[in-house]
Amino acid sequence: MGISRRRFLTSVGKAGGYGALYTTMMGMGLLAAPRAYAGPPKLPAGGGAGKSVAILGAGIAGLVSAYELRKAGYAVTVLEARDRPGGRAWSVRGGSTIVQTGRPDQTVDWAEGRNAYFNAGPARIPQWHHAVLGYCQELNVPLEVMVNANRSAKLDFAGQVVTERQAVNDTRGAFTELLAKAVDKGALDQELTGIDKQKLLGYLSAYGDLGKGNAYGGSTRAGFSASPGGYDHPPKGGDPLRMTDMMKARFWGASLIFEEIIDMQATMLQPVGGMDRISYALYEQVKPAVRFGAVVKALRKTSKGVKIDYTDASGPKTLEADFCVCTIPLPVLAKIPSDFAPRVKQAIAAAEYHHGTKVAWESRRFWEQDDFQYGGLGWTDEANELVWYPSGGIGEKTGILVGAYSIGFSGPDAPPKYAALSFEERFAISRRVIDKFHPGHGKELTKPFTVSWMQTPYSEGVAVGWKEEQRATDYAELCKPDGAFYFAGEHMSYINAWQEGAALSAHEAIKLIQARVSAA
Ligand SMILES: Cc1cc2nc3c(=O)[nH]c(=O)nc-3n(C[C@H](O)[C@H](O)[C@H](O)COP(=O)(O)OP(=O)(O)OC[C@H]3O[C@@H](n4cnc5c(N)ncnc54)[C@H](O)[C@@H]3O)c2cc1C
């Protein structure tokens, strides 16, 4: 009898906390499902002639909408509050200013360099995100491999620091030993024939690197206590972690199943030089249509379509159009006066967004030069949750090390706690954890900067967190147009917190607009 999905999720939740549960649900396809992608919608050439569209926001959803609608001949205007494209797809470099609500502004003073950037928002693309990768191909955005998992990276749980290689392989060894013993004792005789048992035992032995009597006594897969060398230096494996220690340290949370989640599987990719390269490539295609520094203040319905009130450097302005694609994140949109139907306003207000905070340092690449670790993620149960090593610029002298990515991997408590800390407190935790991973090197970290998405104007959160029951209510409400207003953005997809969701939601919105124009 198979274990039910609910029971499986509950047990993962117990073992690894909320982060593990969330990532497992994604992995099981409950939150996101890959599907065949047939390319962007092919709107009829000239299908939008004589029609105008106001697009609110120049993030991925707004830029994709503008790009595709312009191809079909629509007259498009994009209003963007910031002075750059990309929205959450934001790469911070020397000279950038980081504005955070209620916190001091930070001006980044890192040295320049192609790899001297910090992806404050998105930083990786899985291979099955075909819409985003399709735009990279179409617009010639160079990509490189993003190292999402590294067996040399460290895990720090309950004060115990081990390599990922040890945690992964000792876990596997311990589990296969238990299963092999159960099979051997006949505990699974109902399920397995004699031949199957022998085959399974053979596989388990190889899979877990088991020794005599199906016992796991450690493996060089988990690392060496003495590295192999020349002459009389044979390799020696170390002592395996004990099952009880692994349980205490909660190594079986998100960190150990992370790279099995469909969004996290190798090969992962990143644009060379920063994630914002994709947004800028799209922006280049629609440049004349974009107005930066244009802050939307009110959304009105008219007999013709829509009227958008906004302000820019020269004062209040108005934009009228036949249609509107609104990509403004819902917590921001909820505060803007509008003529939306009461049920639509209710749905917008009901959306909850996640916390997420990052810290980045400029540093000599001691993790490469001294510890021979190239890329990957280090995991901790301290509130900074993650240390993220750069995949770009491997071998260069200095690099930007992401010393915190607190988003809920270890449970729901860390992200709000970490976001509430002062900048100095965030930096201190990050430095301490990095020093645990690379003893003696914490002091080499310089020029830290931090971005907390709940404190970021025009975003106010990392991404939406629709509850399952909201898909049929609030989310479904926003999938319908309200008059001439159409909603797009990562929140209007089943691939939340990904650029892919933003791009695909834009495709849906513009298909609906075209259908309405074609039917008129
Ligand atoms: C920390 C973090 C990590 C992430 N990791 C990944 C990842 O690894 N890979 C990945 O693919 N995705 C990732 N994502 C998700 C990805 O960044 C988003 O899903 C995507 O960028 C959202 O695009 P969007 O167009 O829906 O919204 P946004 O990018 O938020 O665009 C909305 C735009 O509206 C503008 N706006 C807001 N208010 C107003 C106003 N009043 N007037 C005018 N304009 C306004 C904003 O300035 C913004 O430009 C991450 C996000 C974060 C924050």
The ligand as an SDF file (V2000), in Angstrom:
LIG
                    3D

 53 58  0  0  0  0  0  0  0  0999 V2000
   14.9270   37.0540   -3.3530 C   0  0  0  0  0  0  0  0  0  0  0  0
   14.3150   36.5300   -4.6180 C   0  0  0  0  0  0  0  0  0  0  0  0
   14.8110   35.3840   -5.2220 C   0  0  0  0  0  0  0  0  0  0  0  0
   14.2670   34.9110   -6.4090 C   0  0  0  0  0  0  0  0  0  0  0  0
   14.8490   33.8470   -7.0350 N   0  0  0  0  0  0  0  0  0  0  0  0
   14.4930   33.5510   -8.3020 C   0  0  0  0  0  0  0  0  0  0  0  0
   15.3180   32.7150   -9.1220 C   0  0  0  0  0  0  0  0  0  0  0  0
   16.3620   32.2330   -8.6880 O   0  0  0  0  0  0  0  0  0  0  0  0
   14.9340   32.4990  -10.3960 N   0  0  0  0  0  0  0  0  0  0  0  0
   13.8120   33.0720  -10.9310 C   0  0  0  0  0  0  0  0  0  0  0  0
   13.5310   32.8550  -12.1190 O   0  0  0  0  0  0  0  0  0  0  0  0
   13.0210   33.8710  -10.1780 N   0  0  0  0  0  0  0  0  0  0  0  0
   13.3450   34.1400   -8.8950 C   0  0  0  0  0  0  0  0  0  0  0  0
   12.6410   35.0510   -8.1710 N   0  0  0  0  0  0  0  0  0  0  0  0
   11.3380   35.5010   -8.6440 C   0  0  0  0  0  0  0  0  0  0  0  0
   11.3790   36.5490   -9.7450 C   0  0  0  0  0  0  0  0  0  0  0  0
   12.2470   37.5780   -9.3960 O   0  0  0  0  0  0  0  0  0  0  0  0
    9.9830   37.1010   -9.9180 C   0  0  0  0  0  0  0  0  0  0  0  0
    9.0370   36.0560  -10.0410 O   0  0  0  0  0  0  0  0  0  0  0  0
    9.8500   37.9810  -11.1570 C   0  0  0  0  0  0  0  0  0  0  0  0
   10.9900   38.7710  -11.3320 O   0  0  0  0  0  0  0  0  0  0  0  0
    8.6070   38.8140  -10.9880 C   0  0  0  0  0  0  0  0  0  0  0  0
    8.3840   39.5810  -12.1410 O   0  0  0  0  0  0  0  0  0  0  0  0
    7.0770   40.4470  -12.2150 P   0  0  0  0  0  0  0  0  0  0  0  0
    7.1240   41.1650  -13.5040 O   0  0  0  0  0  0  0  0  0  0  0  0
    5.8930   39.6220  -11.9090 O   0  0  0  0  0  0  0  0  0  0  0  0
    7.1540   41.4690  -10.9860 O   0  0  0  0  0  0  0  0  0  0  0  0
    8.2180   42.6090  -10.6580 P   0  0  0  0  0  0  0  0  0  0  0  0
    9.5610   42.2300  -11.1190 O   0  0  0  0  0  0  0  0  0  0  0  0
    8.0490   42.9180   -9.2290 O   0  0  0  0  0  0  0  0  0  0  0  0
    7.7090   43.8230  -11.5570 O   0  0  0  0  0  0  0  0  0  0  0  0
    6.7060   44.6840  -11.1410 C   0  0  0  0  0  0  0  0  0  0  0  0
    7.1090   46.0910  -11.5200 C   0  0  0  0  0  0  0  0  0  0  0  0
    6.0880   47.0000  -11.1100 O   0  0  0  0  0  0  0  0  0  0  0  0
    6.7180   48.1800  -10.6870 C   0  0  0  0  0  0  0  0  0  0  0  0
    5.8070   48.9480   -9.8300 N   0  0  0  0  0  0  0  0  0  0  0  0
    5.4190   48.6460   -8.5670 C   0  0  0  0  0  0  0  0  0  0  0  0
    4.5970   49.6000   -8.1020 N   0  0  0  0  0  0  0  0  0  0  0  0
    4.4600   50.5200   -9.0930 C   0  0  0  0  0  0  0  0  0  0  0  0
    3.7290   51.7370   -9.2270 C   0  0  0  0  0  0  0  0  0  0  0  0
    2.9680   52.2350   -8.2440 N   0  0  0  0  0  0  0  0  0  0  0  0
    3.8370   52.4150  -10.3870 N   0  0  0  0  0  0  0  0  0  0  0  0
    4.5880   51.9500  -11.4110 C   0  0  0  0  0  0  0  0  0  0  0  0
    5.2920   50.8100  -11.3390 N   0  0  0  0  0  0  0  0  0  0  0  0
    5.2260   50.0950  -10.2000 C   0  0  0  0  0  0  0  0  0  0  0  0
    7.9350   47.6910   -9.9350 C   0  0  0  0  0  0  0  0  0  0  0  0
    8.9000   48.7030   -9.7800 O   0  0  0  0  0  0  0  0  0  0  0  0
    8.3900   46.5420  -10.8190 C   0  0  0  0  0  0  0  0  0  0  0  0
    9.3400   46.9350  -11.7630 O   0  0  0  0  0  0  0  0  0  0  0  0
   13.1640   35.5690   -6.9830 C   0  0  0  0  0  0  0  0  0  0  0  0
   12.6480   36.7110   -6.3830 C   0  0  0  0  0  0  0  0  0  0  0  0
   13.2340   37.2170   -5.2280 C   0  0  0  0  0  0  0  0  0  0  0  0
   12.7160   38.5010   -4.6480 C   0  0  0  0  0  0  0  0  0  0  0  0
  1  2  1  0
  2  3  1  0
  2 52  2  0
  3  4  2  0
  4  5  1  0
  4 50  1  0
  5  6  2  0
  6  7  1  0
  6 13  1  0
  7  8  2  0
  7  9  1  0
  9 10  1  0
 10 11  2  0
 10 12  1  0
 12 13  2  0
 13 14  1  0
 14 15  1  0
 14 50  1  0
 15 16  1  0
 16 17  1  0
 16 18  1  0
 18 19  1  0
 18 20  1  0
 20 21  1  0
 20 22  1  0
 22 23  1  0
 23 24  1  0
 24 25  2  0
 24 26  1  0
 24 27  1  0
 27 28  1  0
 28 29  2  0
 28 30  1  0
 28 31  1  0
 31 32  1  0
 32 33  1  0
 33 34  1  0
 33 48  1  0
 34 35  1  0
 35 36  1  0
 35 46  1  0
 36 37  1  0
 36 45  1  0
 37 38  2  0
 38 39  1  0
 39 40  1  0
 39 45  2  0
 40 41  1  0
 40 42  2  0
 42 43  1  0
 43 44  2  0
 44 45  1  0
 46 47  1  0
 46 48  1  0
 48 49  1  0
 50 51  2  0
 51 52  1  0
 52 53  1  0
M  END
$$$$
